[in-house]
Amino acid sequence: QVQVVESGGGLVQPGGSLRLSCAASGFAFSRYGMNWYRQAPGKERELVATIGSFGISTNYAASVKGRFTISRDNAKNTVYLQMNSLKPEDTAVYYCNRSPPLDWGQGTQVTVSS
């Protein structure tokens, strides 16, 4: 089955850290760029970070640059999002997807609150 499954979300205090994981299956993972997105309540889904198929090229939204790091392990068919210095405005459901995209997974909830 072609799918991505996100995990690693949770409740964290402002300034804290979380590491999200996205396990991919059913397609040749190492051939595709991968992306992390997020959707906050009442807002549209936005692109947060991208990584090329070899894991060398990365790009970030201005709102997370310097705080978030995307990486991938092609041997494990997994892409990660390390999130540091979290802020309340980072609260959202986080999704991963490839380029071109598959059907969306369920995402993982990240809540930043004291």
Disulfide bonds with the S-S distance in Angstrom:
Cys22-Cys96 1.78
